[in-house]
Amino acid sequence: MQTTSDEALIGRIAAGDKLAMQVLFARHHVRVYRFVLRLIGEPTRAEDLISEVFLDVWRQADRFEARSQVSTWLLAIARYKALSALRKRPDEELDDEAKQQIPRLLKKSNAGGYLVPIRNYIPTVSGRGWDRVAEPNRNSHPRARTAPAYFVHENCRLFRRDPEVYFVGRVHELVEPRICAVGGRLPMAKFCIHHFGQLAEEQERDRKAAAYRDLLRLKVQDSPDDAMSWIQLGLQEYECSRQAVEPLRCFDRALLLEPKATQAALFKGMIYLDLGEQKLAIESLDAAFPDERSQALRQHLRGDALHNLGRLPEALTAYSHAVRLSGDDPILNSKLGYTEVRLGRSKSGIERIKNAADKTPEVTEVRERLMKAFIAISSLSEAGEQAEILARLEGSAKAYLRAASIRVHAQQPKQAREVLDRGIALFPDSVELRDAHNELAGESKGPATMAATQS
Protein backbone atom coordinates (compact mmCIF):
# COMPACT_ATOMS: atom_id res chain seq x y z
CA MET A 1 0.00 0.00 0.00
CA GLN A 2 2.88 2.39 0.76
CA THR A 3 4.04 2.23 -2.88
CA THR A 4 0.57 2.69 -4.33
CA SER A 5 0.16 5.88 -6.40
CA ASP A 6 -1.96 8.74 -5.12
CA GLU A 7 -4.44 8.23 -7.95
CA ALA A 8 -4.88 4.58 -7.05
CA LEU A 9 -5.37 5.49 -3.40
CA ILE A 10 -8.11 7.94 -4.36
CA GLY A 11 -9.83 5.17 -6.32
CA ARG A 12 -9.75 2.87 -3.29
CA ILE A 13 -10.98 5.67 -1.00
CA ALA A 14 -13.92 6.19 -3.36
CA ALA A 15 -14.74 2.54 -2.80
CA GLY A 16 -14.67 3.02 0.98
CA ASP A 17 -11.15 1.72 1.75
CA LYS A 18 -10.22 3.21 5.15
CA LEU A 19 -6.63 1.92 5.01
CA ALA A 20 -6.10 3.80 1.73
CA MET A 21 -7.38 6.92 3.47
CA GLN A 22 -4.87 6.46 6.28
CA VAL A 23 -2.00 6.07 3.80
CA LEU A 24 -3.01 9.18 1.84
CA PHE A 25 -3.29 11.18 5.08
CA ALA A 26 0.13 10.02 6.30
CA ARG A 27 1.65 10.89 2.91
CA HIS A 28 0.27 14.44 2.57
CA HIS A 29 -1.00 15.84 5.86
CA VAL A 30 2.27 17.57 6.85
CA ARG A 31 2.54 19.45 3.57
CA VAL A 32 -1.13 20.43 3.60
CA TYR A 33 -0.86 21.52 7.25
CA ARG A 34 2.11 23.80 6.52
CA PHE A 35 0.27 25.29 3.55
CA VAL A 36 -2.81 26.06 5.65
CA LEU A 37 -0.72 27.39 8.53
CA ARG A 38 0.94 29.92 6.22
CA LEU A 39 -2.50 31.22 5.28
CA ILE A 40 -4.16 31.06 8.70
CA GLY A 41 -1.30 31.69 11.08
CA GLU A 42 -2.94 29.73 13.92
CA PRO A 43 -1.69 26.17 14.58
CA THR A 44 -4.82 24.94 16.37
CA ARG A 45 -7.15 26.27 13.68
CA ALA A 46 -4.89 24.87 10.96
CA GLU A 47 -5.14 21.40 12.54
CA ASP A 48 -8.93 21.65 12.57
CA LEU A 49 -8.96 22.62 8.90
CA ILE A 50 -6.71 19.69 7.99
CA SER A 51 -9.33 17.37 9.45
CA GLU A 52 -11.97 19.10 7.33
CA VAL A 53 -9.82 18.80 4.20
CA PHE A 54 -9.35 15.04 4.51
CA LEU A 55 -12.98 14.58 5.51
CA ASP A 56 -13.89 16.21 2.19
CA VAL A 57 -11.48 13.84 0.44
CA TRP A 58 -13.23 10.86 2.03
CA ARG A 59 -16.63 12.17 0.98
CA GLN A 60 -15.68 13.38 -2.51
CA ALA A 61 -13.04 10.92 -3.70
CA ASP A 62 -15.43 9.64 -6.38
CA ARG A 63 -15.51 13.15 -7.89
CA PHE A 64 -11.75 13.31 -8.50
CA GLU A 65 -11.30 13.54 -12.28
CA ALA A 66 -7.47 13.31 -12.44
CA ARG A 67 -7.20 16.59 -14.34
CA SER A 68 -4.44 17.53 -11.88
CA GLN A 69 -2.20 15.73 -9.46
CA VAL A 70 -3.78 14.54 -6.21
CA SER A 71 -1.46 16.81 -4.23
CA THR A 72 -2.67 19.82 -6.23
CA TRP A 73 -6.29 18.82 -5.62
CA LEU A 74 -5.63 18.53 -1.88
CA LEU A 75 -4.03 22.00 -1.76
CA ALA A 76 -6.95 23.47 -3.70
CA ILE A 77 -9.39 22.07 -1.13
CA ALA A 78 -7.13 23.35 1.69
CA ARG A 79 -6.90 26.82 0.17
CA TYR A 80 -10.69 27.07 -0.15
CA LYS A 81 -11.12 25.95 3.47
CA ALA A 82 -8.50 28.42 4.73
CA LEU A 83 -9.85 31.41 2.84
CA SER A 84 -13.40 30.60 3.94
CA ALA A 85 -12.20 30.45 7.55
CA LEU A 86 -10.44 33.78 7.18
CA ARG A 87 -13.60 35.42 5.84
CA LYS A 88 -15.62 34.09 8.78
CA ARG A 89 -13.18 35.20 11.47
CA PRO A 90 -14.22 38.26 13.46
CA ASP A 91 -12.13 41.40 13.01
CA GLU A 92 -11.57 41.65 16.76
CA GLU A 93 -10.47 39.37 19.60
CA LEU A 94 -10.11 39.93 23.33
CA ASP A 95 -6.60 39.76 24.69
CA ASP A 96 -5.88 36.81 26.99
CA GLU A 97 -5.45 39.24 29.90
CA ALA A 98 -9.17 40.00 29.73
CA LYS A 99 -10.01 36.69 31.40
CA GLN A 100 -8.26 37.77 34.58
CA GLN A 101 -9.02 41.48 34.39
CA ILE A 102 -12.76 41.63 33.66
CA PRO A 103 -13.98 39.97 36.91
CA ARG A 104 -11.82 42.37 38.94
CA LEU A 105 -13.08 45.41 37.05
CA LEU A 106 -16.71 44.42 37.50
CA LYS A 107 -16.28 44.43 41.27
CA LYS A 108 -15.60 48.18 41.21
CA SER A 109 -19.02 49.75 41.63
CA ASN A 110 -17.99 53.35 40.96
CA ALA A 111 -17.30 52.83 37.23
CA GLY A 112 -20.06 53.12 34.65
CA GLY A 113 -17.84 51.48 32.04
CA TYR A 114 -14.25 51.06 30.92
CA LEU A 115 -12.34 52.48 27.98
CA VAL A 116 -10.52 49.59 26.32
CA PRO A 117 -7.35 50.16 24.22
CA ILE A 118 -7.89 48.71 20.74
CA ARG A 119 -4.79 47.70 18.82
CA ASN A 120 -5.38 48.24 15.11
CA TYR A 121 -2.79 46.14 13.29
CA ILE A 122 -1.65 47.49 9.93
CA PRO A 123 0.30 45.91 7.04
CA THR A 124 2.97 48.65 6.88
CA VAL A 125 5.74 49.79 9.22
CA SER A 126 4.55 53.37 9.20
CA GLY A 127 1.05 54.77 9.30
CA ARG A 128 -1.46 56.39 11.56
CA GLY A 129 -5.06 56.18 12.61
CA TRP A 130 -6.60 59.57 13.00
CA ASP A 131 -3.95 61.45 14.97
CA ARG A 132 -2.33 58.31 16.40
CA VAL A 133 1.08 57.32 15.05
CA ALA A 134 1.78 53.62 14.53
CA GLU A 135 3.93 51.71 17.01
CA PRO A 136 6.19 48.72 16.24
CA ASN A 137 4.38 45.42 16.75
CA ARG A 138 6.18 43.22 19.25
CA ASN A 139 3.06 41.28 20.16
CA SER A 140 2.93 37.50 19.85
CA HIS A 141 -0.75 37.21 18.88
CA PRO A 142 -0.88 34.52 16.16
CA ARG A 143 -3.04 36.59 13.81
CA ALA A 144 -0.77 39.62 14.13
CA ARG A 145 2.61 38.00 13.61
CA THR A 146 2.94 39.35 10.06
CA ALA A 147 1.81 42.88 11.00
CA PRO A 148 4.83 45.17 11.46
CA ALA A 149 2.94 47.87 13.39
CA TYR A 150 -0.31 48.96 15.01
CA PHE A 151 -1.94 52.12 16.29
CA VAL A 152 -4.15 52.36 19.36
CA HIS A 153 -7.47 54.05 20.02
CA GLU A 154 -9.81 53.66 22.97
CA ASN A 155 -13.52 52.91 23.07
CA CYS A 156 -15.85 51.83 25.84
CA ARG A 157 -16.37 48.11 25.26
CA LEU A 158 -17.16 47.04 28.85
CA PHE A 159 -20.05 48.75 30.66
CA ARG A 160 -22.81 48.04 33.14
CA ARG A 161 -26.33 47.15 32.09
CA ASP A 162 -28.53 50.21 32.51
CA PRO A 163 -31.73 51.13 30.62
CA GLU A 164 -30.30 54.64 30.15
CA VAL A 165 -27.05 53.38 28.61
CA TYR A 166 -27.16 52.41 24.95
CA PHE A 167 -25.22 52.93 21.74
CA VAL A 168 -25.76 56.15 19.82
CA GLY A 169 -24.72 56.99 16.28
CA ARG A 170 -25.25 55.36 12.90
CA VAL A 171 -21.63 54.21 12.49
CA HIS A 172 -18.77 54.01 14.97
CA GLU A 173 -21.55 53.74 17.54
CA LEU A 174 -20.58 54.80 21.07
CA VAL A 175 -21.98 54.33 24.56
CA GLU A 176 -19.68 56.91 26.13
CA PRO A 177 -22.13 59.85 25.72
CA ARG A 178 -24.89 57.94 27.52
CA ILE A 179 -22.60 56.79 30.35
CA CYS A 180 -21.49 60.39 30.91
CA ALA A 181 -25.11 61.57 30.74
CA VAL A 182 -26.06 59.36 33.70
CA GLY A 183 -22.98 60.43 35.68
CA GLY A 184 -20.88 57.29 35.15
CA ARG A 185 -17.08 57.26 35.23
CA LEU A 186 -14.96 55.85 32.39
CA PRO A 187 -11.57 54.68 33.69
CA MET A 188 -9.09 52.83 31.45
CA ALA A 189 -9.13 49.04 31.34
CA LYS A 190 -5.90 47.09 31.79
CA PHE A 191 -6.45 44.73 28.89
CA CYS A 192 -6.74 45.35 25.16
CA ILE A 193 -8.71 44.26 22.11
CA HIS A 194 -6.85 43.11 18.99
CA HIS A 195 -8.31 44.47 15.74
CA PHE A 196 -7.31 42.84 12.45
CA GLY A 197 -9.55 44.62 9.93
CA GLN A 198 -6.65 46.49 8.30
CA LEU A 199 -4.91 43.19 7.54
CA ALA A 200 -7.69 42.05 5.21
CA GLU A 201 -7.21 41.89 1.45
CA GLU A 202 -7.20 45.28 -0.27
CA GLN A 203 -10.50 44.60 -2.04
CA GLU A 204 -12.18 43.78 1.28
CA ARG A 205 -10.75 46.91 2.92
CA ASP A 206 -12.02 49.04 0.04
CA ARG A 207 -15.47 47.47 0.32
CA LYS A 208 -15.65 48.23 4.04
CA ALA A 209 -14.34 51.77 3.55
CA ALA A 210 -17.08 52.51 0.99
CA ALA A 211 -19.73 51.05 3.31
CA TYR A 212 -18.52 53.23 6.20
CA ARG A 213 -18.53 56.28 3.95
CA ASP A 214 -22.14 55.67 2.90
CA LEU A 215 -23.21 55.23 6.54
CA LEU A 216 -21.37 58.40 7.56
CA ARG A 217 -23.14 60.35 4.85
CA LEU A 218 -26.40 59.26 6.47
CA LYS A 219 -25.01 60.07 9.90
CA VAL A 220 -24.40 63.74 9.06
CA GLN A 221 -27.95 63.92 7.75
CA ASP A 222 -29.16 62.62 11.13
CA SER A 223 -26.79 64.88 13.13
CA PRO A 224 -25.96 67.89 10.94
CA ASP A 225 -24.72 69.92 13.92
CA ASP A 226 -22.30 67.32 15.25
CA ALA A 227 -18.72 68.41 14.41
CA MET A 228 -17.23 64.96 15.04
CA SER A 229 -19.57 63.35 12.49
CA TRP A 230 -18.32 65.77 9.84
CA ILE A 231 -14.69 65.00 10.76
CA GLN A 232 -15.34 61.27 10.47
CA LEU A 233 -17.02 61.72 7.10
CA GLY A 234 -14.18 63.91 5.82
CA LEU A 235 -11.61 61.26 6.67
CA GLN A 236 -13.65 58.51 5.08
CA GLU A 237 -14.30 60.53 1.91
CA TYR A 238 -10.56 61.10 1.56
CA GLU A 239 -9.72 57.46 2.19
CA CYS A 240 -12.15 56.34 -0.51
CA SER A 241 -11.47 58.91 -3.21
CA ARG A 242 -8.16 60.68 -2.44
CA GLN A 243 -9.91 63.75 -3.81
CA ALA A 244 -9.63 66.89 -1.68
CA VAL A 245 -12.78 68.93 -2.37
CA GLU A 246 -15.37 66.97 -0.40
CA PRO A 247 -13.13 66.16 2.61
CA LEU A 248 -12.11 69.82 2.92
CA ARG A 249 -15.77 70.83 2.83
CA CYS A 250 -16.48 68.39 5.66
CA PHE A 251 -13.62 69.70 7.79
CA ASP A 252 -14.66 73.32 7.16
CA ARG A 253 -18.18 72.41 8.29
CA ALA A 254 -16.77 70.84 11.46
CA LEU A 255 -14.71 73.96 12.20
CA LEU A 256 -17.74 76.17 11.64
CA LEU A 257 -19.64 74.13 14.22
CA GLU A 258 -16.68 73.83 16.60
CA PRO A 259 -13.86 76.35 15.94
CA LYS A 260 -11.54 74.47 18.31
CA ALA A 261 -12.03 71.11 16.56
CA THR A 262 -8.33 70.22 16.56
CA GLN A 263 -8.64 67.12 14.42
CA ALA A 264 -10.44 68.98 11.63
CA ALA A 265 -7.62 71.55 11.44
CA LEU A 266 -4.95 68.85 11.53
CA PHE A 267 -6.57 66.82 8.78
CA LYS A 268 -6.99 69.93 6.62
CA GLY A 269 -3.26 70.47 7.01
CA MET A 270 -2.55 66.86 5.99
CA ILE A 271 -4.63 67.19 2.82
CA TYR A 272 -2.99 70.48 1.87
CA LEU A 273 0.40 68.78 2.31
CA ASP A 274 -0.71 66.02 -0.08
CA LEU A 275 -1.76 68.72 -2.56
CA GLY A 276 1.61 70.47 -2.29
CA GLU A 277 -0.03 73.57 -0.82
CA GLN A 278 2.57 74.11 1.89
CA LYS A 279 1.48 77.59 3.02
CA LEU A 280 -2.17 76.56 3.31
CA ALA A 281 -1.04 73.54 5.28
CA ILE A 282 0.84 75.73 7.75
CA GLU A 283 -2.15 78.06 8.09
CA SER A 284 -4.41 75.13 8.98
CA LEU A 285 -1.92 73.59 11.38
CA ASP A 286 -1.28 76.90 13.13
CA ALA A 287 -5.03 77.34 13.59
CA ALA A 288 -5.29 74.02 15.48
CA PHE A 289 -5.71 73.81 19.25
CA PRO A 290 -3.82 70.58 19.85
CA ASP A 291 -3.84 68.63 23.08
CA GLU A 292 -0.72 66.82 24.28
CA ARG A 293 -1.50 63.75 22.16
CA SER A 294 -1.99 65.60 18.88
CA GLN A 295 0.76 68.19 19.42
CA ALA A 296 3.39 65.72 18.16
CA LEU A 297 1.46 65.18 14.91
CA ARG A 298 0.97 68.92 14.46
CA GLN A 299 4.69 69.62 14.82
CA HIS A 300 5.53 66.71 12.53
CA LEU A 301 3.26 68.03 9.79
CA ARG A 302 4.52 71.61 10.28
CA GLY A 303 8.05 70.30 9.89
CA ASP A 304 7.10 68.68 6.57
CA ALA A 305 5.56 71.88 5.23
CA LEU A 306 8.42 74.09 6.42
CA HIS A 307 11.01 71.70 4.98
CA ASN A 308 9.23 71.68 1.62
CA LEU A 309 9.27 75.48 1.63
CA GLY A 310 13.02 75.50 2.31
CA ARG A 311 12.58 77.07 5.74
CA LEU A 312 15.04 74.60 7.22
CA PRO A 313 15.80 76.17 10.64
CA GLU A 314 12.07 76.34 11.38
CA ALA A 315 11.61 72.79 10.11
CA LEU A 316 14.43 71.63 12.41
CA THR A 317 12.69 73.23 15.39
CA ALA A 318 9.34 71.64 14.50
CA TYR A 319 10.81 68.16 13.94
CA SER A 320 12.84 68.37 17.16
CA HIS A 321 9.71 69.29 19.09
CA ALA A 322 7.80 66.40 17.52
CA VAL A 323 10.60 63.93 18.38
CA ARG A 324 10.57 65.04 22.02
CA LEU A 325 6.81 64.51 22.18
CA SER A 326 6.51 61.25 20.25
CA GLY A 327 9.67 59.43 21.24
CA ASP A 328 11.38 56.87 19.04
CA ASP A 329 9.60 57.28 15.69
CA PRO A 330 12.15 56.20 13.02
CA ILE A 331 10.47 58.02 10.12
CA LEU A 332 10.27 61.27 12.08
CA ASN A 333 13.88 60.87 13.22
CA SER A 334 14.99 60.34 9.63
CA LYS A 335 13.33 63.62 8.63
CA LEU A 336 15.04 65.43 11.49
CA GLY A 337 18.37 63.87 10.54
CA TYR A 338 18.06 64.86 6.89
CA THR A 339 17.21 68.43 7.88
CA GLU A 340 20.32 68.46 10.09
CA VAL A 341 22.43 67.34 7.13
CA ARG A 342 21.01 70.08 4.91
CA LEU A 343 21.86 72.63 7.61
CA GLY A 344 25.48 71.44 7.76
CA ARG A 345 25.22 69.18 10.81
CA SER A 346 26.38 66.20 8.80
CA LYS A 347 27.73 63.92 11.51
CA SER A 348 24.73 63.99 13.83
CA GLY A 349 22.28 63.97 10.92
CA ILE A 350 23.79 60.96 9.16
CA GLU A 351 23.99 59.05 12.44
CA ARG A 352 20.33 59.77 13.17
CA ILE A 353 19.17 58.56 9.74
CA LYS A 354 21.36 55.44 9.98
CA ASN A 355 19.75 54.55 13.31
CA ALA A 356 16.31 55.04 11.77
CA ALA A 357 17.22 52.82 8.79
CA ASP A 358 18.53 50.10 11.11
CA LYS A 359 15.20 50.07 12.95
CA THR A 360 13.11 50.06 9.76
CA PRO A 361 15.25 48.30 7.12
CA GLU A 362 12.31 47.75 4.74
CA VAL A 363 10.96 51.33 4.77
CA THR A 364 12.02 52.92 1.49
CA GLU A 365 11.44 56.55 2.48
CA VAL A 366 13.97 56.28 5.33
CA ARG A 367 16.50 54.56 3.08
CA GLU A 368 15.99 57.22 0.40
CA ARG A 369 16.70 60.00 2.91
CA LEU A 370 19.93 58.28 3.86
CA MET A 371 20.91 58.06 0.19
CA LYS A 372 20.12 61.75 -0.38
CA ALA A 373 22.00 62.72 2.76
CA PHE A 374 25.15 60.97 1.48
CA ILE A 375 24.74 62.74 -1.87
CA ALA A 376 24.39 66.08 -0.06
CA ILE A 377 27.78 65.59 1.61
CA SER A 378 29.32 64.18 -1.60
CA SER A 379 29.78 60.68 -0.15
CA LEU A 380 28.76 59.07 -3.43
CA SER A 381 30.10 55.60 -2.68
CA GLU A 382 27.90 55.36 0.42
CA ALA A 383 25.02 56.86 -1.56
CA GLY A 384 25.49 54.13 -4.16
CA GLU A 385 25.25 51.43 -1.48
CA GLN A 386 21.94 52.86 -0.27
CA ALA A 387 20.69 53.23 -3.85
CA GLU A 388 21.36 49.53 -4.46
CA ILE A 389 19.42 48.60 -1.32
CA LEU A 390 16.59 50.81 -2.54
CA ALA A 391 16.64 49.10 -5.93
CA ARG A 392 16.16 45.73 -4.26
CA LEU A 393 13.36 47.10 -2.09
CA GLU A 394 11.52 48.97 -4.84
CA GLY A 395 12.11 46.39 -7.55
CA SER A 396 11.89 48.78 -10.51
CA ALA A 397 14.08 49.41 -13.57
CA LYS A 398 14.26 53.10 -12.69
CA ALA A 399 15.68 52.31 -9.24
CA TYR A 400 18.44 50.15 -10.75
CA LEU A 401 19.21 52.87 -13.29
CA ARG A 402 19.51 55.43 -10.48
CA ALA A 403 21.85 53.18 -8.48
CA ALA A 404 24.08 52.62 -11.51
CA SER A 405 24.16 56.32 -12.26
CA ILE A 406 25.32 57.14 -8.73
CA ARG A 407 28.04 54.48 -9.04
CA VAL A 408 29.21 56.13 -12.28
CA HIS A 409 29.42 59.53 -10.62
CA ALA A 410 31.33 57.92 -7.77
CA GLN A 411 33.92 56.75 -10.35
CA GLN A 412 32.92 53.11 -9.79
CA PRO A 413 32.18 51.77 -13.30
CA LYS A 414 32.61 48.12 -12.29
CA GLN A 415 29.93 48.39 -9.61
CA ALA A 416 27.74 50.32 -12.05
CA ARG A 417 27.93 47.50 -14.60
CA GLU A 418 27.10 44.94 -11.91
CA VAL A 419 24.03 46.95 -10.90
CA LEU A 420 22.92 47.20 -14.52
CA ASP A 421 23.46 43.48 -15.05
CA ARG A 422 21.19 42.72 -12.09
CA GLY A 423 18.61 45.19 -13.34
CA ILE A 424 18.61 43.75 -16.88
CA ALA A 425 18.25 40.23 -15.48
CA LEU A 426 15.09 41.39 -13.70
CA PHE A 427 13.81 43.72 -16.43
CA PRO A 428 15.11 42.36 -19.76
CA ASP A 429 12.77 44.61 -21.78
CA SER A 430 14.04 47.86 -20.24
CA VAL A 431 15.48 50.00 -23.03
CA GLU A 432 16.91 52.51 -20.52
CA LEU A 433 18.90 49.86 -18.67
CA ARG A 434 20.31 48.41 -21.90
CA ASP A 435 21.22 51.87 -23.22
CA ALA A 436 23.04 52.66 -19.97
CA HIS A 437 24.84 49.31 -20.12
CA ASN A 438 25.93 49.96 -23.72
CA GLU A 439 27.14 53.43 -22.82
CA LEU A 440 29.29 52.05 -20.04
CA ALA A 441 30.67 49.43 -22.39
CA GLY A 442 31.59 52.15 -24.86
CA GLU A 443 29.29 50.76 -27.54
CA SER A 444 27.19 53.90 -27.80
CA LYS A 445 26.95 57.44 -26.56
CA GLY A 446 23.90 58.75 -24.79
CA PRO A 447 22.54 60.59 -21.78
CA ALA A 448 20.96 57.55 -20.09
CA THR A 449 23.03 57.37 -16.90
CA MET A 450 23.25 61.14 -16.54
CA ALA A 451 19.47 61.42 -16.89
CA ALA A 452 18.99 58.87 -14.15
CA THR A 453 21.03 60.95 -11.69
CA GLN A 454 19.16 64.10 -12.52
CA SER A 455 15.83 62.36 -11.96
N, C-alpha and C positions, 0 to 999 in steps of 0.2 A: 504493500500500500504506500510505503514511503517514496517509492520511485514512480508512482502513478502520476501522470500529467495533471495539471490543474483542470483542464477541460474534461478529462475522464472523471475526476473527482466530482465536478459539478453534475455530470450525468448521473453518478451514483447518488448524490445528495437529492437530486430530483426524484429519484426512486425511493427515497426515504432511508438511505444508508447513513446511520448516525456515526459510524466509525470514519467514513469519508469526510463527514463534517468536522470531526475532531482533527483529522489530518490537515484539512484545509486551514482550520483555525490556527493550529500550531505553526503552519508554514507562513502565514501572512499577518497574524495579529499584531506582531511587534511593529512591522512597517506601517500598518494602518493606524495603529495607536499613535506613533510619532507624527504621522501626517495630521491626524485630528488634533493632537496636542499643540502643534504649531498654529493651527487656526483658532483653537479655543483658549489655550493658555491655562487651563485648569485641569490638573491630572485626574481628579475624581470624576469630573464631568466627562472627560475624554474616555475614561474606562466605561462609563455608562453608555456612551455613544458607540463604543466598539461592540458592546453586547447587542445594541440595536442593529448595527450594520450586519453582523453575522446571523442575527435572527431573520433579517430581510433576505439574506442569502438562502437560509433554510426554506423560507416560504416561497421564494421566487426563482429558485434554481432552474425550474422548468422553462423560465422565460429567457434564460441566457441564450443569445443567438450567435455567439462566437464571432461577432463582428470586431471585437477587440480582445486583447489578452484578459484573462481572468483577473490579474492584478490591477489592470486599468479599470475594469468594471467595479472591483471592490473599492478603489479609491474614489470613483465617481459617486458611489453610494455614500461613502464616508463624507465626501465634500458636501453633498446635499444635506446630510444629517447635521453636519457642523454648522453650515450657514443657516439652516432652519433654527438651530438652537441659539445662534447668535442673535437672530431677529427676535426671538421670543424672550431673551434676557432683559430684565428691567435695566433702565439706565442708571439706577442708583442702588447702592447696598449700604447697610449699616456696618460701621466698623466693629470689629470684634470687641472692642472696649465697651461698646454700648451694653452688652449683656451684664457687665458688672456695674456700670454707671447708672443706668436708668432706674433700678430699684432704689438706689440711694437718693437720686434727685427727686423722686416722687414722694419721699418722706418729708421733704422740706415744704411746709404748708404756705410759706410766704411768697412763693413764686407762682405767677399765673401761667408761665410757660418758659421754655428755654430756647435761646438762639443757638442753633447747631452749625458749626463750621462745615461747609460743603466744599470738598476738594474736586474741582473741575479739571480732569486730566485732559491734556491737549497733545496733539501729535507733533508739535514743534518745540524746540528748546526755548524760544522766546515767544512772547505773546502777552495779552492781557485780557481781562474780563472787566468791562466797565473801566474803573480807574484802578484796578488791581493788577499789579505786575506779576508775571508768572514766577514761580519758585522751582528750583530743581527737584525732580521727583526721586526721593530716596526711599520710597515706600515699597514694601514687599507684597502688596496686594496682587494676587495672580493676574487679575484682569488689567492691571496698570503697569505691568513689568515693561512693556514696550513704550510707555509714555514718558518722554524725557522731562516733562514739566507739568505743573498744575497751577491754577490760581484759586483763591479761596474767597467765598462770600458766605454770609450768614443769613439764615432764615429760621423762623420759629417752626420747628418740626415736632416738638414735644410740648403738649399743653394740656391743661385740665379740662375735663368735660364741663361745659357751662352753656346753658341755653342762649346766653348773650355773646358767646364766643363762636364765631364762624368765619369761614373764608370770604373775603371780599375781592372783587376784581374779576375781569373776564379772562385774563391771562396773567401768569406770574402771581396767582392768587395768594393773598397774605392773611394771616390771622392777627398779626401784630397790632393793627389799628383797633380791633375789637378788644384785645387783651388790655391795651392801654386805656380804652374807653371805660372799662369796668374797674380800673385802678390796679390791674395786675402788674407785677414786676416781670422783667425779661432778662434774667442773668444768662451768662454764657455756659453752655454745656461743655463737659470735658471729654466728649467723644466727637467723632466726625462722621459725615456721610460721604461715601465715594461716588462721584458722578462720572459716568463714562460716555455721555452723549456725544462729546466732541471727538471721540475715537471711532465713531461710526464711519461708514463709507461716505465719500463726498456727496454722492447722489442723495443719500439718506439725510445728511446734514442740510443740504439745500432744500429738500422737501420740508423738513421741520422748520427751517428758517422762514420759508414762504408761508407756512401755516401760522406761525407766531405773528408774522407781519399782518396777515389778514385779520387775526383776532385782535391785534393791537389797534388796527384801524377802527374796529367796532368799539374797542374800549374807549378811545378818545371821543367817539360819538356819545357813549354813555356818560363819560366824565369829562366834558370839554374844558372844565376849569381846573383840572388836576395837572399840575406842572410835570410830575413824575411820569404820568402816562404819555405825555408828549415827548419826554426825553427817551423813554423806552421805544416809542414808535420811531423816533429819529434814528436811533441806533440800528433798529431792525431794518428800516428802509435802506440805510447805507450798506448794511451787510448783504442785503439781497441784490441791490442794483449797482452799488459803487458809484452812483450818480449823486451829485451834491445838492441839487436844488431842493428836493423834498425834505431831506434830513435837516438842512439849514432852516427851512421854514418851520419845522417841528421844534427845533431848538430855540428859534426866535420866539415862537409862541410860548414855550416854557419860561423863557426869561421875561416875557411880558407879564405872565401870571405870577412869577416869583423871581424878581430881579437878582436875588442872591442864590439862584439855582446854580451852584458851582459846577455840577456835572454838565449842564447844558453849555456853559461857557467853555469848559475844557474840551468837549467834543466838537464844538465849533472850531476851536483852535486846531484840533487834529485834522479836521476835514480841510481847512485852509492850508495846512501843511501839505496834505496830499495833493492839493491843487497847485502848489508852488506859490501861493499867495502869502509870503512870509510876513509882511507887515500887517495884513489882516489877522494872521494867526496870532501875532504878538498882541494886537489890540484885544482880541477875544480872551487870551490867556491873562492879560493884565486886568481885565474886567472881572475875573473870577474871584470868589471869596473862598479859597480852599481851606479845608480843615487839615489837620496834621497828616492824615492818610493820603489826601490827594495833592498835598503840597509838593511831594516828590515828583509826581507825574507832571504837574504844572511846570516845575523848574526844568525837568527833562525836555518837555516840548518847547519851552522858551529857548533852551540851549540849542535845539535843532534849528529853530527859526533864525536865531542870532548867528549861528555858524553859517547857515546858508546865505545870509546877508553879508558875510565877511566881517561881522562885528565880533572878532575873536576874543578880545579880553572879556566882553560881556558874556559871551558863550561859555568861556572858562568858568566864570563866576557862577553861572546858572547850573552847569554840569556839576561843579564841585558841591554846590548846595544840594543838588539831587542825590549825589552819591552819599553825602552825610546822612540824608534822610532815609534812603532806601537800602543802604548797606551794600552787600556784595553782588551787584547786578553786572555781569560780565559785559553785556552790550553797552550799558551806560558807561562803564569804566573804559571801554574801548573808544567811545566818543570823546571822553575827557582826555584820554591819552593822545589821541590824534590831534586834538586842539592844542595840547601842550607842545607837540612836535611842531605844529605850524607856527607857534609863538616862539620857537627857538629853544624850548626845554626838551631837547631830543632825548637825553638819557632817561629821565623819569617817564616821559611819554611813551617811548618804545617799550620800556619795562612794563608799564601798565597794560599796554595792548598785548604784549606777549603773555602776561598772566591771564588776561581775558581769553586769549586764543587757547591756552592750555586747558582752561575750564570748559570751553565750548568748542572742541576741535572740529565739529561738523557745521558750525554756523558760518556761512560764507561772508556775511557782512562784517564780522569781526576780522576774519582772515584778510578780507579786501582792505580794511583799514590798516592792517599791519603792512601789507604790500605797499600801499600808498605812502605810509610813513617812511618806509625804507627808501622809496623813490624820492621823497621830499628831502632826505638827508644824503642823497646820491649814493646810497648803499645798494647798488643795482644787483649785485650777486645775491644778497639776502632777499631783495625784492623778487628776483627770479625764482628763488626757492618757494616763496609764498605763492607766486603766480602758478607754479606747477601744482602745488597742493590745491589751489582754487580750481585749476583745470580738471583735476580728478573729482573734486566735489561737484562742480557744475556740469561736467560731462558735455561740453559743447565745443564745436570747432573753433568758435571765436575765442574761447578761453585758452585753448592750446596755442592759437596764433598769437595771442597777447603774451603768453609765457615765453614763446620763442623770440618774440620781438624784444622783450626785456633782456633775454640772454644775449642777443646780438648787441644791444647797446651796452651791455656789461663786458663786451669783448670776449664772449664765451661761445664761439660758433659751434664747437663740438656739442655742448649741451643744448644749443638751439636746434641742431639737426636731430638730436635724440628726442627732443620734445615734439618736433614736427613728425618724426617717424611714428611716435605713439599716437599722435593725433590722426595721422593718415590711416593707421591701422584701425582706428575706431570710426573714422569718417572718410572712407575711401572716395566718396563723391565730392568732397570739398575742393572746389577750384582754388580757393584762397590758400589753403594749406599746401597744395601742390605747387602753386606759383611761388610761395615763400620758400619751399624746399628747393625748387629749381634755381631761385635767385641765390640762395646760399651755396648751391653747388656750382654756381657760375655759368649755368646753362642759359639764363635769360636775365634781363634787367627789368626791374619793376619796383613799384612802391609798396609791395604787399606788406613786408615786415614793418616798414616805417609807418604805414597807415594803421597797423594794429596798435603800435605804441600810442599814436595820437588819439586813438579811440578809447 
